[in-house]
Amino acid sequence: MTETAAAPIDRGHDASLWQALMGDGAPDWERDGAAWPNRAASRFVEAGGLRFHVQVMGAGPVVLLLHGTGAATHSWRDLAPALARRFTVIAPDLPGHGFTEMPGWPRMSLPGMAGALNALLDALALKPDLIVGHSAGAAIGIEMCRNGRLAPAGLVSLNGALLPYRGNMTRVFSPIAKVFAMNPLVPRLFAWRARSPAVVHRLLAGTGSTIDAAGETHYAALVRHSGHAASALTMMANWNLDAIETDLPRFAPRLLLVTGANDRAISPREAERIARMVPGARLVSMPKLGHLAHEEAPAETARIIEEFATAIGVCGA
């Protein structure tokens, strides 16, 4: 068979879908970060073989903020400045999220991401007195303490995803997540669908939270990029919380579990179970709020964190 040059393809009305299937990579700082929240506090740091986007602001005891899967530093847009009145706040984009580079597949695991973030803290020459993690970010914070490199006075879990999912779907979800993460068409199709504001609104509403239009805009700016979606899928495909569950009863830092009573992503009952597992753990419920409670009520969340920090001696009254 004789090979000939391929004729141009007339994609017509399918052009936008074709572009989505081809993918557009990760978010771009100059374009997508032009109006990023707290942009003046942003910097880019080389650490652990990655180029991290991290925001640093404030003065005082050091608080490390770790966002959840599929989010970025915009998740702390109101909480970080509130905490910066009393603390030095460090808020990185997790590996592969937002404007931080994505590492290879093995490093998108819980130990891999914890190791990369420890390298970032080494590069910044800062050690946290307190870790605040939302959803999967809480598990990463605990993993950073498990490996012995960090010893904060306390950890605040905001609707933390700390326990393995239980039930028959466990045997099904992990293989499916791996297939989705390894298929480049899946994140590209998701990113294409997420170009619709209505789709992003439904995704966020599904968490049980109601956030403002600005917050929805920042989520949309990320999820419309296939690289960001691929990172979230890869993270979920690599996730294993068995070691966290085993070691929780011996967790040394003081633990505060903050839950949104209307959380539809992670049942508040999980936090109740963890509170019974960890000696001295405290549990605080935020009525009528969902999985993104810290975005819905940043001032109240800051107050809860500050009171906890005072109670464990991180800062004065």
C-alpha angles and dihedrals in degrees: 000000000000116000118226133185112275116250117238112270117236102215096172113174090002093067095103092050091048091052090051092051090051090052132224100226127223127346114278118232097213093048107028096028097050092104097025115152114262090003091161088066093052125110137162118235130186109223136147092002092303136101105232128200106214135167121215123185143150133025136260133052112007120255120187115207117202117188126208135255114304095011133094140194091304086077087073095045094125102019096055096057090045091054092042089071088075106013144047100247123207114189117173130181104243117245110290092009128108109334099341118106120254116240126211120294098268092054092057087075124101094261091042095053092044090053092049092051092049087054089052091053089050090052090050091045089227132125121195122241088194133022121207115191130180119210107315088006089070090057091050090052091053091047090052088057094042094062090058098242096107130046108177120173091240149356127219116207112201105198086327123202096217106138130065117253111260126215141055093299089070090076090050104039100058096054091044091050090051092050091049093047093049094048108081092201093066099064090039092054090045091051090049092051091046091062085085111086088212091060092051090047091053092048092053094042088054089068091065091248133115112208129178126267092257091057092050090050092056093049089049091051088060106037094051086070116082092213092061092046091048091053092052091049092047091050091052092047091054097043120123121165099176094105091048091053092049095050100039094094088060097044105138105199117078110265128217117187114201117187136183106228090217096049108144095178100057120018114239085227088075090063090048089054092048091049088059091049100050118064112235095008116152126213126207123181123204108208121228093005128116140210091303094050092139089060094045095048109018096158093053091045091051090051092052091049093047092050090050092047090052093047093054094044100253092125138004125264 
